[in-house]
Amino acid sequence: MAITFNARSEGLASKNTWRGPVKHSRAILPATGYYEWKTVGKTKTPNYIHLPDGPLFFAGLYSWWRPKGSDDDWALTTTIVTRPSTGDVAELHDRAPVILPPDFVDEWIDAGAEGDQTLVDDAVAASTPQLEQLEFHEVAKLTGDGPELVNPSI
């Protein structure tokens, strides 16, 4: 099993790594926000991205696998589905997470439905209004793990 960070939505259901998880192992990865770095020349500046009201529901995939050399231990891995950016966040990065509106969450994780590329494409379409509502602001260099990480930099 290869370790992956994100899964591009385009053609996702046809890729060997993601075919099974798209069919049966879809997840919601909730968050209050995420970080993206705007690069200008050699300077990278962190930005905190969030919705003005409420949490983000990232479309995700998961899989269980057994690491090489292990007879007993299993590892759970997850990935966030990504799409081309739209709206203001496109100035930070050309990719963005698929952020589902609350009314699409149940459809994404419906265990009785076999997922396919149509479901992935529907999730991407449903995420467009969410992306266009995102707000972001520059934050100080990311150090530590406290709530101050989301405060605007001065």
Z-matrix of the N, CA and C atoms (Angstrom, degrees):
N
C 1 1.456
C 2 1.524 1 108.31
N 3 1.285 2 116.40 1 126.22
C 4 1.464 3 121.21 2 177.03
C 5 1.524 4 109.20 3 -83.62
N 6 1.319 5 116.14 4 142.32
C 7 1.457 6 120.15 5 176.31
C 8 1.519 7 108.18 6 -82.63
N 9 1.312 8 116.25 7 127.68
C 10 1.456 9 121.23 8 -179.65
C 11 1.521 10 109.11 9 -128.38
N 12 1.305 11 115.59 10 155.45
C 13 1.449 12 120.19 11 -177.98
C 14 1.524 13 111.22 12 -103.23
N 15 1.317 14 117.36 13 -48.90
C 16 1.456 15 122.48 14 179.65
C 17 1.521 16 109.27 15 -132.05
N 18 1.329 17 115.37 16 159.74
C 19 1.456 18 121.54 17 178.95
C 20 1.528 19 108.56 18 -123.34
N 21 1.320 20 117.02 19 117.16
C 22 1.461 21 120.84 20 179.40
C 23 1.529 22 109.82 21 -67.55
N 24 1.322 23 116.32 22 131.97
C 25 1.459 24 121.35 23 -176.86
C 26 1.523 25 113.29 24 -66.57
N 27 1.313 26 117.07 25 -30.87
C 28 1.457 27 121.16 26 -175.76
C 29 1.529 28 110.22 27 -64.70
N 30 1.334 29 116.65 28 116.07
C 31 1.460 30 121.42 29 179.68
C 32 1.519 31 114.55 30 67.04
N 33 1.322 32 117.22 31 19.38
C 34 1.463 33 122.16 32 -173.25
C 35 1.529 34 113.09 33 -56.05
N 36 1.331 35 117.25 34 -44.27
C 37 1.468 36 120.93 35 -174.84
C 38 1.525 37 112.90 36 -69.77
N 39 1.316 38 118.01 37 -13.24
C 40 1.468 39 119.69 38 179.83
C 41 1.521 40 112.26 39 -96.28
N 42 1.329 41 117.74 40 -5.53
C 43 1.469 42 120.79 41 -178.57
C 44 1.538 43 109.77 42 -85.71
N 45 1.328 44 116.02 43 133.90
C 46 1.468 45 121.02 44 -176.97
C 47 1.524 46 112.55 45 -52.72
N 48 1.318 47 117.56 46 -43.63
C 49 1.465 48 121.45 47 -177.30
C 50 1.526 49 111.96 48 -61.67
N 51 1.338 50 117.15 49 -33.81
C 52 1.469 51 120.56 50 -170.27
C 53 1.524 52 114.65 51 -109.67
N 54 1.319 53 119.28 52 -10.08
C 55 1.468 54 121.67 53 -175.60
C 56 1.537 55 111.56 54 -54.13
N 57 1.335 56 116.78 55 -50.61
C 58 1.469 57 120.65 56 -179.48
C 59 1.516 58 112.88 57 -64.76
N 60 1.343 59 118.37 58 -51.02
C 61 1.467 60 118.67 59 178.32
C 62 1.533 61 114.02 60 -59.77
N 63 1.326 62 118.03 61 -36.20
C 64 1.471 63 119.03 62 177.67
C 65 1.522 64 109.56 63 -62.70
N 66 1.328 65 116.51 64 -39.94
C 67 1.469 66 119.96 65 -178.91
C 68 1.521 67 112.18 66 -66.44
N 69 1.352 68 117.55 67 -46.07
C 70 1.459 69 119.23 68 -166.38
C 71 1.520 70 116.53 69 -134.29
N 72 1.315 71 119.24 70 -5.24
C 73 1.469 72 120.05 71 -172.82
C 74 1.530 73 111.21 72 -130.73
N 75 1.316 74 114.94 73 60.24
C 76 1.465 75 120.61 74 178.92
C 77 1.523 76 108.95 75 -95.02
N 78 1.310 77 115.51 76 145.35
C 79 1.464 78 120.77 77 -175.78
C 80 1.521 79 110.21 78 -137.99
N 81 1.321 80 114.39 79 163.81
C 82 1.455 81 122.27 80 169.83
C 83 1.523 82 106.41 81 -111.70
N 84 1.315 83 116.54 82 129.01
C 85 1.457 84 122.19 83 177.53
C 86 1.530 85 106.60 84 -112.11
N 87 1.332 86 117.42 85 98.79
C 88 1.470 87 120.01 86 -176.55
C 89 1.526 88 111.30 87 -77.44
N 90 1.310 89 115.46 88 149.55
C 91 1.463 90 121.54 89 178.81
C 92 1.525 91 109.01 90 -156.22
N 93 1.312 92 115.25 91 158.79
C 94 1.471 93 119.02 92 173.14
C 95 1.525 94 110.24 93 -90.22
N 96 1.326 95 116.88 94 -19.06
C 97 1.449 96 121.31 95 178.29
C 98 1.516 97 109.34 96 177.83
N 99 1.314 98 114.79 97 -178.17
C 100 1.465 99 119.83 98 176.92
C 101 1.521 100 108.45 99 -149.88
N 102 1.317 101 115.40 100 170.50
C 103 1.462 102 121.54 101 -177.50
C 104 1.523 103 110.28 102 -112.03
N 105 1.298 104 113.65 103 144.80
C 106 1.460 105 120.51 104 171.90
C 107 1.518 106 106.73 105 -140.57
N 108 1.320 107 115.41 106 146.13
C 109 1.460 108 120.12 107 -178.14
C 110 1.514 109 109.70 108 -104.32
N 111 1.325 110 115.91 109 127.14
C 112 1.460 111 121.16 110 173.90
C 113 1.527 112 106.67 111 -88.76
N 114 1.324 113 115.02 112 125.85
C 115 1.459 114 120.11 113 -178.60
C 116 1.515 115 110.03 114 -106.19
N 117 1.313 116 115.54 115 124.35
C 118 1.457 117 122.46 116 173.91
C 119 1.523 118 105.93 117 -127.17
N 120 1.325 119 115.90 118 112.11
C 121 1.459 120 119.57 119 -174.22
C 122 1.515 121 109.01 120 63.93
N 123 1.333 122 116.36 121 -121.52
C 124 1.461 123 120.83 122 177.80
C 125 1.521 124 112.29 123 -102.70
N 126 1.330 125 116.33 124 4.37
C 127 1.461 126 120.44 125 -177.66
C 128 1.521 127 110.54 126 -96.41
N 129 1.340 128 115.05 127 126.85
C 130 1.465 129 121.72 128 176.91
C 131 1.524 130 108.03 129 -111.84
N 132 1.321 131 115.82 130 125.46
C 133 1.456 132 121.49 131 -178.68
C 134 1.522 133 109.41 132 -117.43
N 135 1.353 134 118.03 133 123.60
C 136 1.467 135 119.44 134 -179.38
C 137 1.529 136 111.67 135 -74.75
N 138 1.332 137 114.41 136 142.75
C 139 1.456 138 122.65 137 175.63
C 140 1.515 139 108.44 138 -128.98
N 141 1.317 140 115.58 139 141.14
C 142 1.461 141 121.60 140 176.06
C 143 1.525 142 107.19 141 -97.56
N 144 1.331 143 116.76 142 126.52
C 145 1.458 144 123.37 143 -176.45
C 146 1.521 145 108.26 144 -114.58
N 147 1.336 146 116.49 145 134.20
C 148 1.467 147 120.87 146 -176.43
C 149 1.518 148 110.06 147 -159.20
N 150 1.321 149 116.06 148 167.53
C 151 1.456 150 121.52 149 170.60
C 152 1.520 151 107.76 150 -88.45
N 153 1.325 152 118.08 151 147.30
C 154 1.463 153 119.19 152 -179.65
C 155 1.533 154 112.85 153 -65.17
N 156 1.335 155 117.50 154 -30.62
C 157 1.474 156 121.58 155 -178.77
C 158 1.516 157 109.47 156 -132.57
N 159 1.303 158 117.26 157 104.56
C 160 1.451 159 119.18 158 171.11
C 161 1.508 160 115.80 159 102.45
N 162 1.336 161 113.86 160 176.66
C 163 1.461 162 121.04 161 -174.16
C 164 1.525 163 112.47 162 -80.83
N 165 1.317 164 114.40 163 168.24
C 166 1.459 165 123.26 164 172.14
C 167 1.529 166 107.46 165 -101.59
N 168 1.307 167 116.29 166 141.74
C 169 1.461 168 121.66 167 175.76
C 170 1.528 169 107.93 168 -118.71
N 171 1.335 170 116.16 169 95.55
C 172 1.453 171 120.52 170 179.71
C 173 1.520 172 109.94 171 -75.14
N 174 1.333 173 116.27 172 134.67
C 175 1.465 174 120.58 173 171.47
C 176 1.523 175 106.82 174 -72.90
N 177 1.313 176 115.71 175 126.46
C 178 1.457 177 119.50 176 -178.05
C 179 1.513 178 112.46 177 -132.91
N 180 1.307 179 114.20 178 169.87
C 181 1.461 180 123.20 179 174.85
C 182 1.517 181 107.17 180 -131.12
N 183 1.326 182 115.94 181 151.90
C 184 1.467 183 118.45 182 177.55
C 185 1.519 184 109.90 183 -137.89
N 186 1.316 185 114.81 184 160.78
C 187 1.459 186 120.08 185 174.25
C 188 1.520 187 109.33 186 -154.05
N 189 1.322 188 113.81 187 148.05
C 190 1.463 189 122.00 188 172.92
C 191 1.512 190 107.10 189 -101.30
N 192 1.308 191 117.39 190 138.85
C 193 1.452 192 120.83 191 177.81
C 194 1.513 193 109.68 192 -151.87
N 195 1.308 194 114.78 193 157.11
C 196 1.456 195 121.02 194 -179.15
C 197 1.532 196 108.49 195 -101.90
N 198 1.338 197 116.66 196 119.09
C 199 1.473 198 119.28 197 178.18
C 200 1.521 199 111.21 198 -60.37
N 201 1.335 200 116.48 199 149.72
C 202 1.465 201 121.44 200 178.25
C 203 1.524 202 109.99 201 -56.71
N 204 1.312 203 115.12 202 138.58
C 205 1.455 204 120.70 203 177.30
C 206 1.519 205 113.84 204 83.38
N 207 1.326 206 118.25 205 1.00
C 208 1.460 207 120.84 206 -178.76
C 209 1.522 208 109.83 207 -109.72
N 210 1.323 209 116.07 208 132.07
C 211 1.453 210 119.93 209 176.56
C 212 1.524 211 112.12 210 -97.94
N 213 1.322 212 116.62 211 -22.05
C 214 1.459 213 120.37 212 -173.95
C 215 1.526 214 114.13 213 -115.71
N 216 1.311 215 117.12 214 -37.02
C 217 1.460 216 120.80 215 -171.94
C 218 1.523 217 112.00 216 -79.40
N 219 1.301 218 114.28 217 138.86
C 220 1.460 219 121.52 218 174.39
C 221 1.513 220 107.74 219 -119.68
N 222 1.312 221 116.18 220 149.98
C 223 1.465 222 121.48 221 178.34
C 224 1.524 223 108.84 222 -118.50
N 225 1.305 224 115.89 223 140.20
C 226 1.460 225 122.45 224 174.73
C 227 1.518 226 107.49 225 -103.82
N 228 1.315 227 116.53 226 126.61
C 229 1.454 228 120.41 227 176.07
C 230 1.523 229 109.19 228 -122.51
N 231 1.310 230 115.23 229 150.08
C 232 1.463 231 120.89 230 176.66
C 233 1.523 232 108.57 231 -131.42
N 234 1.296 233 114.56 232 159.46
C 235 1.457 234 121.18 233 175.13
C 236 1.511 235 108.58 234 -143.18
N 237 1.305 236 116.12 235 153.72
C 238 1.462 237 122.67 236 176.50
C 239 1.522 238 107.98 237 -99.61
N 240 1.324 239 116.36 238 134.96
C 241 1.459 240 121.60 239 176.18
C 242 1.534 241 107.35 240 -79.61
N 243 1.337 242 115.76 241 134.24
C 244 1.465 243 120.58 242 -179.71
C 245 1.523 244 110.98 243 -118.06
N 246 1.312 245 113.72 244 165.42
C 247 1.462 246 122.16 245 -178.01
C 248 1.524 247 108.67 246 -147.53
N 249 1.320 248 118.15 247 169.17
C 250 1.459 249 118.61 248 173.28
C 251 1.532 250 109.86 249 -63.30
N 252 1.317 251 116.59 250 142.05
C 253 1.472 252 121.07 251 179.45
C 254 1.521 253 111.21 252 -69.83
N 255 1.314 254 114.09 253 152.16
C 256 1.467 255 121.68 254 171.09
C 257 1.521 256 106.99 255 -139.78
N 258 1.305 257 116.02 256 168.06
C 259 1.457 258 119.80 257 177.82
C 260 1.522 259 111.58 258 70.84
N 261 1.321 260 115.49 259 -161.62
C 262 1.460 261 121.56 260 -175.35
C 263 1.527 262 113.32 261 -64.81
N 264 1.336 263 117.95 262 -30.90
C 265 1.475 264 118.72 263 -178.18
C 266 1.523 265 112.54 264 -66.38
N 267 1.320 266 117.42 265 -15.74
C 268 1.460 267 120.35 266 178.10
C 269 1.527 268 111.16 267 -63.41
N 270 1.336 269 117.95 268 -21.18
C 271 1.463 270 119.00 269 177.20
C 272 1.530 271 111.69 270 -74.23
N 273 1.324 272 116.88 271 -16.80
C 274 1.465 273 120.82 272 178.31
C 275 1.523 274 112.02 273 -90.04
N 276 1.327 275 116.32 274 -41.70
C 277 1.462 276 120.33 275 -174.82
C 278 1.522 277 108.67 276 -157.26
N 279 1.324 278 116.31 277 151.20
C 280 1.462 279 120.17 278 -179.28
C 281 1.525 280 113.47 279 -81.13
N 282 1.339 281 118.66 280 -8.67
C 283 1.454 282 123.65 281 177.85
C 284 1.518 283 109.29 282 -121.18
N 285 1.322 284 116.24 283 152.78
C 286 1.467 285 121.93 284 177.49
C 287 1.522 286 108.31 285 -146.00
N 288 1.331 287 116.82 286 155.73
C 289 1.463 288 118.68 287 175.61
C 290 1.523 289 110.82 288 -67.95
N 291 1.324 290 115.94 289 152.65
C 292 1.462 291 120.69 290 171.31
C 293 1.529 292 105.41 291 -78.69
N 294 1.336 293 115.84 292 109.50
C 295 1.462 294 122.18 293 -177.68
C 296 1.526 295 107.47 294 -105.24
N 297 1.321 296 115.23 295 112.35
C 298 1.460 297 120.02 296 -174.55
C 299 1.516 298 111.77 297 -84.32
N 300 1.331 299 116.58 298 141.00
C 301 1.460 300 119.11 299 171.15
C 302 1.532 301 108.65 300 -71.41
N 303 1.334 302 117.52 301 154.22
C 304 1.474 303 119.30 302 -178.14
C 305 1.522 304 114.16 303 -53.37
N 306 1.335 305 118.19 304 -33.06
C 307 1.461 306 119.49 305 -177.75
C 308 1.535 307 113.69 306 -77.30
N 309 1.330 308 118.54 307 -2.37
C 310 1.462 309 121.40 308 176.88
C 311 1.531 310 111.82 309 -107.50
N 312 1.311 311 117.04 310 -9.91
C 313 1.468 312 121.20 311 -176.09
C 314 1.530 313 111.33 312 -58.19
N 315 1.332 314 117.96 313 -49.19
C 316 1.465 315 120.26 314 -178.08
C 317 1.526 316 111.72 315 -61.68
N 318 1.307 317 117.67 316 -37.57
C 319 1.464 318 120.79 317 178.48
C 320 1.532 319 110.61 318 -64.21
N 321 1.335 320 116.82 319 -40.91
C 322 1.465 321 120.47 320 -179.15
C 323 1.532 322 111.95 321 -64.97
N 324 1.320 323 117.63 322 -40.92
C 325 1.468 324 119.74 323 -174.81
C 326 1.529 325 113.82 324 -99.36
N 327 1.320 326 118.21 325 9.82
C 328 1.460 327 121.68 326 -179.85
C 329 1.529 328 110.09 327 -59.91
N 330 1.331 329 116.44 328 107.54
C 331 1.468 330 121.78 329 -177.20
C 332 1.522 331 112.12 330 -67.67
N 333 1.324 332 117.67 331 -19.43
C 334 1.456 333 120.86 332 179.84
C 335 1.520 334 113.44 333 -84.68
N 336 1.320 335 116.98 334 -7.63
C 337 1.467 336 120.86 335 -179.15
C 338 1.529 337 109.48 336 -106.81
N 339 1.319 338 115.62 337 130.92
C 340 1.455 339 119.40 338 175.89
C 341 1.524 340 108.32 339 -81.81
N 342 1.316 341 115.51 340 120.76
C 343 1.458 342 120.26 341 -178.04
C 344 1.512 343 112.31 342 -74.43
N 345 1.319 344 114.88 343 148.59
C 346 1.454 345 121.42 344 177.34
C 347 1.526 346 108.09 345 -147.93
N 348 1.325 347 116.75 346 -174.98
C 349 1.462 348 119.78 347 -177.74
C 350 1.521 349 111.76 348 -64.32
N 351 1.325 350 118.02 349 -29.79
C 352 1.465 351 120.15 350 177.25
C 353 1.522 352 110.24 351 -62.10
N 354 1.323 353 117.35 352 -42.59
C 355 1.465 354 120.49 353 177.48
C 356 1.527 355 110.55 354 -62.80
N 357 1.329 356 116.90 355 -43.33
C 358 1.468 357 120.87 356 178.33
C 359 1.526 358 109.66 357 -60.54
N 360 1.322 359 116.69 358 -46.85
C 361 1.468 360 120.68 359 -179.79
C 362 1.524 361 111.32 360 -63.57
N 363 1.333 362 117.29 361 -37.75
C 364 1.469 363 120.71 362 176.77
C 365 1.530 364 110.85 363 -64.97
N 366 1.334 365 116.25 364 -38.33
C 367 1.468 366 120.15 365 177.79
C 368 1.525 367 110.41 366 -64.53
N 369 1.312 368 116.98 367 -42.55
C 370 1.469 369 120.84 368 178.05
C 371 1.522 370 109.63 369 -61.03
N 372 1.331 371 117.40 370 -46.36
C 373 1.469 372 120.69 371 179.36
C 374 1.530 373 110.93 372 -61.83
N 375 1.330 374 116.77 373 -41.67
C 376 1.470 375 120.35 374 179.94
C 377 1.522 376 111.43 375 -66.61
N 378 1.334 377 116.90 376 -24.28
C 379 1.466 378 120.06 377 -177.22
C 380 1.529 379 113.54 378 -81.67
N 381 1.323 380 117.97 379 -15.98
C 382 1.468 381 120.09 380 -175.82
C 383 1.524 382 112.62 381 -57.10
N 384 1.338 383 120.29 382 -48.47
C 385 1.473 384 118.43 383 178.39
C 386 1.530 385 112.77 384 -61.89
N 387 1.332 386 116.82 385 -34.03
C 388 1.466 387 120.02 386 177.84
C 389 1.528 388 110.07 387 -62.64
N 390 1.335 389 116.57 388 -46.63
C 391 1.465 390 120.32 389 -179.57
C 392 1.522 391 111.28 390 -60.55
N 393 1.308 392 116.44 391 -37.30
C 394 1.462 393 120.07 392 -176.91
C 395 1.525 394 112.38 393 -75.06
N 396 1.327 395 117.56 394 -12.62
C 397 1.474 396 121.62 395 176.40
C 398 1.524 397 112.78 396 -95.01
N 399 1.325 398 117.06 397 -9.54
C 400 1.463 399 119.63 398 -176.39
C 401 1.526 400 111.41 399 -62.06
N 402 1.318 401 113.93 400 144.38
C 403 1.459 402 121.62 401 173.48
C 404 1.516 403 107.45 402 -118.05
N 405 1.323 404 117.16 403 153.88
C 406 1.460 405 119.58 404 176.48
C 407 1.511 406 109.39 405 -149.95
N 408 1.313 407 113.62 406 156.95
C 409 1.456 408 120.69 407 175.35
C 410 1.524 409 109.09 408 -149.80
N 411 1.308 410 113.89 409 151.88
C 412 1.456 411 120.51 410 178.23
C 413 1.518 412 108.97 411 -66.83
N 414 1.324 413 115.34 412 141.07
C 415 1.460 414 121.11 413 177.07
C 416 1.523 415 108.57 414 -123.53
N 417 1.322 416 115.25 415 164.85
C 418 1.461 417 120.24 416 177.66
C 419 1.523 418 109.65 417 -66.11
N 420 1.307 419 115.74 418 164.86
C 421 1.463 420 120.94 419 176.78
C 422 1.525 421 109.10 420 -49.55
N 423 1.317 422 116.48 421 133.89
C 424 1.458 423 121.56 422 -175.03
C 425 1.524 424 111.07 423 -75.59
N 426 1.322 425 115.29 424 111.12
C 427 1.461 426 121.82 425 174.74
C 428 1.515 427 107.62 426 -140.60
N 429 1.299 428 117.55 427 147.84
C 430 1.458 429 120.84 428 179.52
C 431 1.506 430 111.87 429 75.77
N 432 1.317 431 115.53 430 -161.51
C 433 1.465 432 120.03 431 -178.79
C 434 1.516 433 112.23 432 -148.65
N 435 1.314 434 118.24 433 35.19
C 436 1.460 435 121.43 434 -177.71
C 437 1.519 436 112.44 435 -97.49
N 438 1.329 437 115.95 436 173.30
C 439 1.455 438 121.59 437 179.72
C 440 1.525 439 113.83 438 -63.18
N 441 1.341 440 116.78 439 -19.14
C 442 1.454 441 119.92 440 179.33
C 443 1.532 442 112.71 441 -65.82
N 444 1.309 443 118.05 442 -12.27
C 445 1.465 444 121.36 443 179.94
C 446 1.523 445 113.41 444 -63.38
N 447 1.325 446 117.64 445 -17.92
C 448 1.467 447 119.77 446 -179.10
C 449 1.528 448 112.06 447 -101.65
N 450 1.342 449 117.88 448 -2.40
C 451 1.455 450 120.52 449 -179.43
C 452 1.530 451 110.53 450 -72.89
N 453 1.329 452 116.51 451 139.81
C 454 1.472 453 118.85 452 177.03
C 455 1.520 454 110.48 453 -59.26
N 456 1.340 455 115.62 454 143.24
C 457 1.458 456 119.25 455 177.11
C 458 1.522 457 108.45 456 -75.74
N 459 1.289 458 114.99 457 155.18
C 460 1.474 459 119.41 458 -177.17
C 461 1.497 460 108.93 459 -102.95
